[in-house]
Amino acid sequence: MQTPANAVLTIDPHGVNAYSIQWETFTPTFRTMVTGMPQRYPLQLTVPSHGIENGQKVMIVGCKGIESVCGNEPEHFNIANYHHVTAVDANTIEFQDLRVPENRYYRGGGFVQFGRYMDLTGCTAQLDIFDQTTAPVWLTIPATVDAPNRRITVSLTSTQRDAFIAQYPKTLKAYYKMTVFNSLGDAFPLCLGIIQAIKG
C-alpha cells in the first residue's frame, strides 16, 4: 500500500506485510493554471504542460463553477485538500475520488497546486519500532529504496511479524518511525505513527 505520513500500519498475522511510501514535499508548492474540464467523473481537468506525475497529490484552487471540489486556504497546508491524480497526458489530469455535480460547469479561472517527489538517488531508509516515542528502538528493519520510481518499501518477514506479536502480546501495538538517510548520512524523519497487529 502507499502510506501517507503518520498512518497506522497494520500487521496481518496470516498475510504479507509490506508498506510503501513516496516522499512528497510541498515546500515549495507549484501552481499551474486550469483551462478546462473534459469530464465530471472521474473528474478530469485540462492543465497545459502540468508536469505532474502519476500518484501525486494535487489541490484544485479557485475554479469557478466547480467550487465544491476546490480546496480552501491554499496558503495554509492541509493534506485533506489534496487528492491523488493520474496524468492522462501532458495536458490532462484525472482525480479518481472527485465528482462534479451534473448541474455544475467549469466557468473559468483557477489553478492546481502540488508539490514534488523527493529525489531518492543515493538514499537509504529504515523503519524503527519502539514501545514509546521516548523509548529505545526495539527493532530496526532496513527498507528498499527504489529511486527511479521514488518509492520506499519496507517488509516484515514472518519471523519479524511473530516476534512483534510476542513482544507486545497484550496491546499488539507499538510505535514506528521511518527515516531516510541521504548519501552524506544526514537523517530525515519521514513519518511517525502506530503499528499494530490484527488479532487472529
MOUR-V745363 format. One record per pair of residues at least 12 apart in sequence whose C-alpha atoms are under 10 Angstrom apart, sorted by the first residue. I is the first residue (numbers start at 1). J is the second residue. If there is no record, write none. Layout:
i;j
I;J
I;J
//
This chain:
i;j
1;17
1;18
1;19
1;20
1;21
1;153
2;18
2;19
2;20
2;21
2;22
2;55
2;151
2;152
2;153
3;19
3;20
3;21
3;22
3;23
3;152
3;153
3;191
4;20
4;21
4;22
4;23
4;24
4;79
4;190
4;191
5;21
5;22
5;23
5;24
5;79
5;177
5;178
5;190
5;191
5;192
5;193
6;176
6;177
6;178
6;190
6;191
6;192
6;193
6;194
7;176
7;191
7;192
7;193
7;194
7;195
8;175
8;176
8;192
8;193
8;194
8;195
8;196
9;173
9;174
9;175
9;176
9;193
9;194
9;195
9;196
9;197
10;173
10;194
10;195
10;196
10;197
10;198
11;156
11;161
11;162
11;164
11;165
11;172
11;173
11;195
11;196
11;197
11;198
11;199
12;161
12;196
12;197
12;198
12;199
12;200
13;158
13;161
13;162
13;164
13;165
13;197
13;198
13;199
13;200
14;158
14;161
14;162
14;198
14;200
15;158
15;161
16;155
16;156
16;157
16;158
16;161
17;154
17;155
17;156
17;157
17;158
17;161
18;153
18;154
18;155
18;156
18;157
19;143
19;152
19;153
19;154
19;155
19;156
20;143
20;144
20;145
20;151
20;152
20;153
20;154
20;155
21;145
21;150
21;151
21;152
21;153
21;154
21;178
21;190
21;191
22;55
22;56
22;117
22;118
22;120
22;145
22;146
22;149
22;150
22;151
22;152
22;153
22;190
23;116
23;117
23;118
23;119
23;120
23;150
23;151
23;152
23;180
23;190
23;191
24;56
24;57
24;114
24;115
24;116
24;117
24;118
24;119
24;150
24;190
25;114
25;115
25;116
25;117
25;118
26;57
26;77
26;79
26;113
26;114
26;115
26;116
26;117
27;77
27;114
27;115
27;116
28;114
28;115
28;116
29;74
29;75
29;77
29;113
29;114
29;115
29;116
30;50
30;52
30;58
30;111
30;112
30;113
30;114
30;115
30;116
31;50
31;58
31;59
31;60
31;61
31;110
31;111
31;112
31;113
31;114
31;115
32;47
32;48
32;49
32;50
32;51
32;52
32;60
32;110
32;111
32;112
32;113
32;114
33;46
33;47
33;48
33;49
33;50
33;60
33;61
33;63
33;109
33;110
33;111
33;112
33;113
34;46
34;47
34;48
34;50
34;60
34;61
34;62
34;63
34;91
34;92
34;106
34;108
34;109
34;110
34;111
34;112
35;47
35;48
35;63
35;91
35;92
35;106
35;107
35;108
35;109
35;110
35;111
36;48
36;63
36;92
36;105
36;106
36;107
36;108
36;109
36;110
37;66
37;92
37;93
37;94
37;100
37;105
37;106
37;107
37;108
38;92
38;93
38;94
38;106
39;94
39;99
39;100
39;105
40;66
40;94
40;95
40;98
40;99
40;100
40;101
40;102
40;104
40;105
40;106
41;94
41;95
41;96
41;97
41;98
41;99
41;100
41;101
41;102
42;94
42;95
42;96
42;97
42;98
42;99
42;100
43;69
43;85
43;93
43;94
43;95
43;96
43;97
43;98
43;99
43;100
44;85
44;86
44;87
44;88
44;92
44;93
44;94
44;95
44;96
44;98
44;99
44;100
45;60
45;88
45;91
45;92
45;93
45;94
45;95
45;106
45;111
45;112
46;88
46;89
46;90
46;91
46;92
46;93
46;94
47;89
47;90
47;91
47;92
47;93
47;111
47;112
48;89
48;90
48;91
48;92
48;93
49;89
49;90
49;91
49;92
50;87
50;89
50;90
50;91
50;92
50;93
50;112
51;87
51;89
51;90
51;91
51;92
51;93
51;116
52;85
52;86
52;87
52;88
52;89
52;90
52;91
52;92
52;93
52;114
52;115
52;116
52;117
53;84
53;85
53;86
53;87
53;88
53;89
53;90
53;93
53;116
53;117
54;84
54;85
54;86
54;87
54;88
54;93
54;94
55;83
55;84
55;85
55;86
55;87
55;95
55;117
56;82
56;83
56;84
56;85
56;86
56;87
56;114
56;115
56;116
56;117
57;79
57;80
57;81
57;82
57;83
57;84
57;85
57;86
57;95
57;113
57;114
57;115
57;116
57;117
58;71
58;79
58;81
58;82
58;83
58;84
58;85
58;93
58;95
58;112
58;113
58;114
58;115
59;71
59;72
59;74
59;78
59;79
59;80
59;81
59;82
59;83
59;84
59;85
59;111
59;112
59;113
59;114
59;115
60;72
60;74
60;81
60;82
60;83
60;110
60;111
60;112
60;113
60;114
61;73
61;74
61;81
61;109
61;110
61;111
61;112
61;113
62;74
62;108
62;109
62;110
62;111
62;112
63;105
63;106
63;107
63;108
63;109
63;110
63;111
63;112
64;104
64;105
64;106
64;107
64;108
64;109
64;110
65;100
65;103
65;104
65;105
65;106
65;107
65;108
65;109
66;99
66;100
66;101
66;103
66;104
66;105
66;106
66;107
66;108
67;100
67;104
67;105
67;106
67;110
68;98
68;99
68;100
68;101
68;104
69;81
69;98
69;99
69;100
69;101
70;82
70;98
70;110
70;111
70;112
71;83
71;112
71;113
74;112
74;113
82;112
82;113
82;114
83;95
83;96
83;97
83;98
83;114
84;96
84;97
84;98
85;97
85;98
117;149
117;150
117;151
118;147
118;150
118;151
119;147
119;148
119;149
119;150
119;151
119;182
120;145
120;146
120;147
120;148
120;149
120;150
120;151
120;152
120;180
120;181
120;182
120;183
121;145
121;146
121;147
121;148
121;150
121;182
121;183
122;145
122;146
122;147
122;181
122;182
122;183
122;184
122;185
123;144
123;145
123;146
123;147
123;152
123;180
123;181
123;182
123;183
123;184
123;185
123;186
123;187
124;142
124;143
124;144
124;145
124;146
124;147
124;152
124;179
124;180
124;181
124;182
124;183
124;185
124;187
125;141
125;142
125;143
125;144
125;145
125;152
125;153
125;154
125;178
125;179
125;180
125;181
125;182
125;187
125;188
125;189
125;190
126;140
126;141
126;142
126;143
126;144
126;145
126;152
126;153
126;154
126;177
126;178
126;179
126;180
126;181
126;189
127;139
127;140
127;141
127;142
127;143
127;153
127;154
127;155
127;176
127;177
127;178
127;179
127;180
127;190
127;191
127;192
128;140
128;141
128;142
128;175
128;176
128;177
128;178
128;179
128;192
129;141
129;164
129;174
129;175
129;176
129;177
129;178
129;192
129;193
129;194
129;195
130;173
130;174
130;175
130;176
130;177
130;194
130;195
131;167
131;168
131;173
131;174
131;175
131;176
132;174
132;175
132;176
132;194
133;174
133;175
133;176
133;177
133;192
133;193
135;175
137;175
137;176
137;177
138;164
138;167
138;174
138;175
138;176
139;160
139;163
139;164
139;176
140;176
140;177
140;178
141;154
141;155
141;156
141;157
141;160
141;178
142;154
142;155
142;156
142;178
142;179
143;155
143;156
143;178
143;179
143;180
145;180
152;178
152;180
154;178
161;197
162;197
164;195
164;196
164;197
165;196
165;197
165;198
165;199
168;196
168;197
169;197
169;199
171;196
171;197
171;199
172;195
172;196
172;197
172;198
172;199
173;194
173;195
173;196
173;197
173;198
174;193
174;194
174;195
174;196
174;197
175;192
175;193
175;194
175;195
175;196
176;191
176;192
176;193
176;194
176;195
176;196
177;189
177;190
177;191
177;192
177;193
177;194
177;195
178;190
178;191
178;192
178;193
179;191
179;192
//
